[in-house]
Amino acid sequence: MLIQKFHPALQPGLQLALADSGNPLFSRKGHWDSGSALHCVAMALALLGKLTDPIALARRDDGPEAAFWDRAWPHYLHGLTPSELESFVWELNLGVRPGAAHNGQGSILNFCERELNRERPIVVGWRRRRARDAHAALVVGIEGRQHKRAFQPHALLLLDPAAAEAKLAACNARLVFNDERASYMTETHAYPVTVENAVSIRPIARHPPAVISGDCA
């Protein structure tokens, strides 16, 4: 049986939205910029409830959206390397931290499955053959075969900032894994890629203050 599992904060419809607020989620990059990873982080933070309006960051004067934009705009044209992406997430100070996988395509697929099971969105990066720049998309789901109690994943379901907006769907692209090879697929394109890294966005647990017992005077 073919199964698709999506992040629970997604609300598919005529426009993909956040389930808790109904605000639009999909943030699309332009033709000239290299900001795909930045768009992905903004959407990931929205799924985690850290941003309320990921598509209007530059128009906010205060709050977490303005803080994100202040950090993001210097990187917008040239993009982020994987290590820069991890540092960028740490330095946002929005109650999240990065978790990274770099150890080959099979381990990245398993890493993404584990992180999604914990409701953590992931930014995955790949490189197309003979292409100058790497690209990134947001992993919002996973696809695989269910046999009795065993689930075998074979594809990552993506929100790609460079692809067309998802209509009546929760994703607009897929990364399909076949042994040591991977292919990027949309409704109109399919080509082999080399998957290089994945960075999950993890909420930082907030521990309640310790209660000190004792007699009151």
N, C-alpha and C positions, 0 to 999 in steps of 0.2 A: 504494500500500500504506500502510495506517495503522500508524504506529509510535509506541510509548510508551517513553521512556527515563527511568529512575529513578536516583536517587543509589544507588551500590553499597552503602552502609552500611545500607540498609533490608532487613529480613527480614519479609515478609508472612506472616500466619498467622491463627489465631483471635484473636491480639492482636499488633498491629504491634510489632516489636522491633528492637533493634540487632543487626546481623549478627554482630559480633565477640563479643558477650557474651550475647545473648539477653534482655537487660533490656528491659522495656517502654519504648516511646518516646513515645507520644502523651500530651501534657499538655493537659488541657482547662480552659478558663476558666469562671468562674462567671457567673451572670446579672447580678450587680451591678457587677462590676469592669470595668475597661477595660484589662486586662493582656494582651491578645492578642499584642502585639509581644513582651512579656517571655516568654510561653510559647514563642513561635516561636524566640527567641534561645536559650532553654534546649535546645530540641530540636535546633537547628542545632549547638550546641556538643557535644551528645551524638553527632551524626553524625560530627563531626570528632574524636571521642575526647577532648574536653576535659572532659566531664562523664560520669559513669557512671550516674547515677540522676536523670534530669530531672524525674520526677514526684514526688520526695520531697525537694525542696530545703529546705523549711522545717523538716524533721525532722533535718537534719544539723547537728552542732556544730562541725565543722571540715572542712578540705579545700576543693576548688573549689566544691562545691555550697553550702557555708555562705558562702563569699565571694560567690558569685553572689546568694544570697538577701539578704545584707546590702546589696548594691547595688540589688536589685530592689524590695524591699518598699515604700520610700517612693513609688514610682511606680505601685503596683499598682492603686489605685482610679481615678486620673485618666489613666493611660496615658502614652505618649511621642509627641511630634511626630517627624517624620522626622529633623530635626537633632539632637534629643535622643536618638533611637535610635542615631545614629552615635556621638555622644559616649559613650553608655552602653557600646557595644561596645568603644571605645577604652579606657575607664577600668576595664574588668574585669580587665586584666592577666592574661589567661589564654592568651596566645600567639595572639591573633587581632586582625584589624583590619577595619574596614568598607570596602566599596566601594559607591558609590551611583550610581543613574541616576534622573534626574528629567525627561528630555527628551521626554515623550510616550509614548503607548502602544506604538507600533511599535518605538521604540528600547528600551523596557523589555522587550518580548518578546525582542528580539535579545540584549540584555544578559543576560537570564536564561539563554538558550540557551548563550551563551559561558561564563558562570560555572558552569553545571551540567556542561559538558564538562570543566571543571577540577575537578569534584567539590566545588564550593563551594555550600552551601545558601544560599537567598536569602529574606529577609523582604519580601513585597510588600504595599503598602498601597493601598487604594481607598476610594472614598466612594459610598454609595448615594444616589440622588436623594431629596431631601426628608428625608434622615436627618441627625441632629445630629452624630454622631460618625463618624470614619473607622474602618476596620477593617484588620486585618493577618492574613496567613496565611503559612505556610512553603512555599516552592516546593521540591518534592522530585523533580519530574520535568517532562518536556515531551512534548507530543503533536504530531504532524505527519504529513505525507505524504512518503513516500520514492519518488522517481522516478529510477531509475537511481542515480547517485551524489549527486543533489541531495536534501537534506532541507529541507522547508518547514514551519516550526513554525506552529501556529495556536492552541495552548492550553497553559496552565500547569497542572500537576497539583499539587494543594495538600494540605497538612495544615492544616486550619482548626481552631484551638482551640475555636471556638464551635460547631462542627458535631459530628455523631455520630461516635463512634470508628470507624475503618476496620476492617472485618471481612473477612478473607481478601483484603485489598487493601493497596496501598501509599499510597493517597490517599483523601480523603473529600470533595473538592470540585475544581472546575475553574474557571479563568478562560479563557473562549473569546474570541478576538479576531477581529473581522470588520471589516476596513478600519480606520476610526477609532473604532469602537465596541467595547465589551467587555461580556461577560455573565458573571455569577457563577452557577454551577450546582452543585447537589447532587442526590441522588436525589429530593428532595421540593420543592426550590425552584429558581427561575431568575428573575433580574432583571438589568436593565442597571446598570452601574457605571461610574464614572470612575476609572481606574487612575492613581495620583498619583506613586508612587515605588517604588523597589526598593533594598534594601540587602543586599549579599552579605556573608557572614561568611568571611573569608579567613585561613587559617593564616599566621602569620609564619614565614618561612623561618629556620631556625637554622643559621648557618654554623659549621662546625667551626673551632676555633682554628688560627691560622696556625702552621705548623711552621717553626721557625728552624733552618736547617742550620748546621753548623760542627763544628769538632773538639771532642771532649770531653777535659777535662783529666784 
